[in-house]
Each structure stands twice: as C-alpha cells, then as structure tokens.
Amino acid sequence: MDTRELSTRRHEVTIRAGSAPISVYAGYLDFADRTGSGEFTNRRQVRFGASSQITENWAVRGGTVIN
C-alpha cells in the first residue's frame, strides 16, 4: 500500500526448489511502516526450511525464521 497518506511498504521473496522426496525453501521479508502511527514496526526476516516425504502418508518439515 502506498497512497499519499497510507504508505506501508512490504517486499517479500520466496524461492522453493526440489522434487518428490526432498524440497527446500528460502525467503526474505522487508516490511517498513511509514505511517508513523507506531502500530507496526519495521521488520526484516530471513526464512529457511526443508521438507522430506518419507512415505506416502508421512512427511517431515522443519524451518527457522531469523529477524
């Protein structure tokens, strides 16, 4: 949103790669509150994770977020 008075900005990128048994992802978020209201805070995050399909009915997933 960036209209004269309400200028909160958000940029987000996520990349996923992999095939059937294993996949990985990484993401980046940049959130800037420019309204001056103090309701939101500026935030930058990096996310990493992976998943593995062990059997047809079972999967394992894990990830982390770094602020």
C-alpha positions as a Markdown table, in Angstrom:
| # | Residue | x | y | z |
|---|---|---|---|---|
| 1 | Met | 0.0 | 0.0 | 0.0 |
| 2 | Asp | 1.5 | 3.3 | -1.0 |
| 3 | Thr | -1.1 | 6.0 | -1.4 |
| 4 | Arg | -0.2 | 9.5 | -0.2 |
| 5 | Glu | -1.3 | 9.0 | 3.5 |
| 6 | Leu | -1.1 | 5.2 | 4.0 |
| 7 | Ser | 2.5 | 4.4 | 2.9 |
| 8 | Thr | 3.2 | 1.0 | 4.5 |
| 9 | Arg | 5.5 | -1.0 | 2.3 |
| 10 | Arg | 6.2 | -4.7 | 2.1 |
| 11 | His | 8.6 | -6.6 | -0.1 |
| 12 | Glu | 8.7 | -10.4 | 0.0 |
| 13 | Val | 10.6 | -13.1 | -2.0 |
| 14 | Thr | 10.4 | -16.9 | -1.6 |
| 15 | Ile | 12.3 | -19.5 | -3.5 |
| 16 | Arg | 11.5 | -23.2 | -3.5 |
| 17 | Ala | 13.4 | -26.0 | -5.1 |
| 18 | Gly | 13.3 | -29.7 | -5.1 |
| 19 | Ser | 11.4 | -32.7 | -6.3 |
| 20 | Ala | 9.3 | -35.5 | -4.8 |
| 21 | Pro | 11.2 | -36.8 | -1.8 |
| 22 | Ile | 13.1 | -33.6 | -0.7 |
| 23 | Ser | 12.4 | -29.8 | -1.2 |
| 24 | Val | 14.0 | -26.7 | 0.3 |
| 25 | Tyr | 13.0 | -23.1 | 0.5 |
| 26 | Ala | 14.4 | -19.7 | 1.4 |
| 27 | Gly | 12.6 | -16.4 | 1.8 |
| 28 | Tyr | 13.2 | -12.7 | 2.6 |
| 29 | Leu | 10.7 | -10.2 | 4.0 |
| 30 | Asp | 11.2 | -6.4 | 4.3 |
| 31 | Phe | 8.3 | -4.6 | 6.0 |
| 32 | Ala | 8.6 | -0.9 | 6.5 |
| 33 | Asp | 5.8 | 1.1 | 8.4 |
| 34 | Arg | 5.9 | 4.6 | 7.1 |
| 35 | Thr | 2.6 | 5.7 | 8.6 |
| 36 | Gly | 4.2 | 7.0 | 11.8 |
| 37 | Ser | 1.3 | 5.5 | 13.9 |
| 38 | Gly | 3.6 | 3.1 | 15.8 |
| 39 | Glu | 1.1 | 0.3 | 15.2 |
| 40 | Phe | 3.5 | -1.7 | 13.2 |
| 41 | Thr | 7.3 | -2.0 | 13.4 |
| 42 | Asn | 9.9 | -2.1 | 10.7 |
| 43 | Arg | 10.9 | -5.8 | 10.2 |
| 44 | Arg | 13.4 | -7.8 | 8.1 |
| 45 | Gln | 13.2 | -11.5 | 8.2 |
| 46 | Val | 15.1 | -14.4 | 6.5 |
| 47 | Arg | 13.4 | -17.8 | 6.4 |
| 48 | Phe | 15.0 | -21.2 | 5.6 |
| 49 | Gly | 13.4 | -24.7 | 5.6 |
| 50 | Ala | 13.2 | -28.1 | 4.1 |
| 51 | Ser | 10.7 | -31.0 | 3.8 |
| 52 | Ser | 11.0 | -34.6 | 3.1 |
| 53 | Gln | 8.3 | -37.0 | 2.1 |
| 54 | Ile | 9.2 | -40.2 | 3.9 |
| 55 | Thr | 6.3 | -42.4 | 2.8 |
| 56 | Glu | 3.0 | -41.7 | 1.0 |
| 57 | Asn | 1.4 | -40.8 | 4.4 |
| 58 | Trp | 4.3 | -39.3 | 6.3 |
| 59 | Ala | 6.4 | -36.2 | 5.8 |
| 60 | Val | 8.9 | -34.3 | 7.9 |
| 61 | Arg | 9.2 | -30.5 | 7.7 |
| 62 | Gly | 11.4 | -28.0 | 9.5 |
| 63 | Gly | 12.4 | -24.4 | 9.2 |
| 64 | Thr | 13.6 | -21.3 | 11.0 |
| 65 | Val | 13.0 | -17.5 | 10.9 |
| 66 | Ile | 15.7 | -15.0 | 11.6 |
| 67 | Asn | 14.7 | -11.5 | 12.5 |
